[in-house]
Amino acid sequence: MNSVYGPVPSWRLGRSLGVDPICGKKVCNFDCIYCQLGRTSRKAERRKFVEADKVREDIERIIDKVSADVITLSGTGEPTLAENLNEIIDVIREMTDLPIAILTNSSLLHKNEIVNELKRLDHVIAKLDVPNQNLLEKINRPVEEIEFDLILRGLRKFRNLFDGKFSLQIMFVKENERYAKEIASLARELDPDEVQINTPLRPCPVEPLSENEIKKISKNFEGMNFISVYESERPRVKPMNKIEVLRRRPEE
């Protein structure tokens, strides 16, 4: 399995070349009800999943053959669980001048080592799907030691220390639809550079909200810089290896 995939047409990032620090079966400390990768069978602590040299080889093989706007750390689980994330970032910086982004579930942002690693990136996209512990357990289904207050504390801490672009990603489904006002209030407090309003359009266990439902939700974020999955355009790109993309992104 290659650690590099794409590029993929991202409604948030443009032509995104993915680097997967997990690179295998799904490993996450969440088990979100809407996850396109299915149920979480391995909820792990931080460890090394793929060698940085393997990432270097995979980037070297593809980087001169593709046109991309950004390198995105994402794939088959929560990328901050990779304890050699710093090494992987070093490799990417050595091999390309493209900006580096990460998609994270925000669960470890309270940890100093995670903050120091992600501060090196150009764009951090952090999840905030819920306004309280009960919904966290219902929608994101984290491991026991992860609590909502800890996540919120980490988001506040990271926002104050990060100089790059900071985005909040919010996945709306039926279970949190009526909490949009409360989530928007937390978003205003965090003052992100961008809010990304999403609903699961790829195959997954739950139904997406309609375009009209998302438009109604978006009104709670008026005055903020927000983008919506239904209104944003995806660029046309051709991945180098479609199988590698489909392992991480089922077709809509």
N, C-alpha and C positions, 0 to 999 in steps of 0.2 A: 504494500500500500504506500503510495507516494504521500509525502507530507505537504506537498504543494499541489493546489488544484485551481482550475479556472483558466482564464478569468471568468467571473460570473457577472451578470447584469444586476447590480444592486440598486434598488430604488433610493437607498440612503447614501451610497458611496460612489456610484458610477461603475466604472470597469474595475472590479475588485479581484485581485489575485490572492487567493487564500493560502495561508500557512497554518497548518493544523498541529499544535503542540501536543495533542493527545494521540492522533493518528492510529486509530484502532477501534475497538468496540467502545461504545459510548461510556464515558466516565464523567460523572457530575455529582455535585452535592445538592442539586435540586432534582426533582422528578416532576417537572411542570406538566399539567394536564394537556397542554397544547403542543408539546414537543414533537417536531417533525421526525425526530430520530427514534421515537417510541419510548417505552418505559426504561427507566434507569435501573440497570441490573448491578452496576458497580459504582457505589458512592464512595469516593476515595479521599484520602488525605493527599497533601502535596507529595509528588514523587516524580521521577524522570520517566517519561513515556517514550520519547523519541530522542535520539542523540542529535546534538547540534550539527555534527558532521553530516548526518543524514539529511538534515534540512539544507545545509550548504550544497550538497550534491544535487538535491532535487531542484533548488533554485537555479543553480548553474545550468542545469539541463534545459530550463524553460525560459529564463529571464530575457534572452535576446530574441526569442521567437514570438513574444506576445506584446500587446499594447495594453497597458493598465494605468489606472489613475491612482491606485492605492494598494498597499499590501495590508491584508486584514488577518489578524490572529483570531482564528475561529475554526470550527470544524466538528469534531466528534465528541464534544463535551465542553466543560468549563475551562478555558485556556489558562486561567490563573492557577489551576491545580498543577501545572507543569513546574516543578521546582527549578528547572534549568531555563526558565523563561528569559532571564537576563542573557544567557549565552545565545539563545535563539535570536533575541533582538540584536545582539552584537553581530551575528552572522548576516542578518538582513541589512543592517546598516553598512556592512562591509561591501555588500554586493549590489546595492541599488540606492539611488537617491530618492526613490519614491517615498511619500509619507507613509507612516505605519499607523494603523488603527487597530483597535481590539473591541470585540463584543464580549462583555462580561456580565454575569448575573449579579454583580455587586456584593456577593456574599463575603468576600475576603478583603474588602477595602478598608476595614478597620485595622488591618495588620500593617505595621510599618514597612516590612519587606515588600509587600505587594504595592504599597503606595510608591516606594522608591523605584520599583521596576516600571510601573505604569506611567510615572512622571516622565520617563524617557520617550514616551510615544507622542505622536502628533495629534491623535484623536482617540478619545476614550468614550465608548458608547456603553453606558451602564443601565442595567435594568431596574425599573421600579414599577411593578405591576399592581401593587396593593397599598392600602393605607394603614393596615393593622396586622397583628399576629394571626388572628383567626383566618383572614383571607390568604395570608402567606401559606398557612398550612393547607388550605383548601385548593389553592391554585398552583403554587410553586412547590409545595410538598418537600421542604428542605430536610437535611439530616437534623437530628435532635438539637445539636449545639448551636444551630443558626437561628437567631431570633430577629424579629422585625426591628426592634430598637437598635440592635447591633448593626444591622444593614444601614439603617438611617444615619446612625452615628458615623459609619464609614463613608457614606456618601457626602455628608457634611464636611468631614475631615478632608477627603480627597478634593472636593470642590475648592476648598480654601488653599490647597497646596499646588494645584495643577495649573500650569500656564498655557497648556495647549487647548484644543477645542474639546469641550465637554458636552456630551449629549446624553439625554435621558431617553431610553427606549421603553415604551409602555405597550404591552400586548393586551388588547381589550377583547374579552369574551363575555358570554352571558353572565358569568359568575361575578365579574367586577364592573359591569357596565354601569350600574346605578351608583357606583362609588367614584365616578369620574370627577365630580366636583372636589371631593376630598383629595384625590390623587393630584389634581391640578393645583390645589392649595400647597401641597408639599413640593410640587415642581416649582412653583413661584418662590418658595422659600429657598430652594437650592439654586435658583437662578442659573440654569444651564444655558449654554450658547444655543442649544437647539433641543426641541422635544420631538421625538419620533413616535407618531401615533400609528399603531399597528393592529392588525387582526390576522389570524392564521389562514392565509390563502393557500398554502401548500397542504397536501394530504396529511391529516393528523386526526386524533381521536375526537376533537370537538369541532363544532361548526363555527365559521367566521361570522362576524357581524356584517350586516349589509352596508353598502355605501352610505345610505341615508342615516343609519345608526351611527356610523363613524362621524359623519358630518355634524350630527347632533352633539356627540361627545366633544368634538373639536371646539365647539363654542365655549366650553369651559376653559380653553387655553388661549382665548383671544387676548391680544396684547403681548403674547409671548411669540418667539420665533419657533413655529412648529411646522412639521411636514406630515403628510398623511400617506399611507400606503396606497390608497385609492387614487390620489391626485398626483403623485410623483411619477415621473417617467423613468423607465429603465432603458439604458443604452443597449444597442445591439452588439453582442460579442459572440465569438465562437470559441468555446473552451478547447484547450489542447487535448484533453482526455475527458470525454463526457462521463465515463464510468466513475472516475474519481469525484466529479461534481455530484453525481447522483447518490454517492455514498453519504454525502453530507447534506444535500439539498434535493429532496424528492420533487419531481416536476409538479407544477400547479395544474 
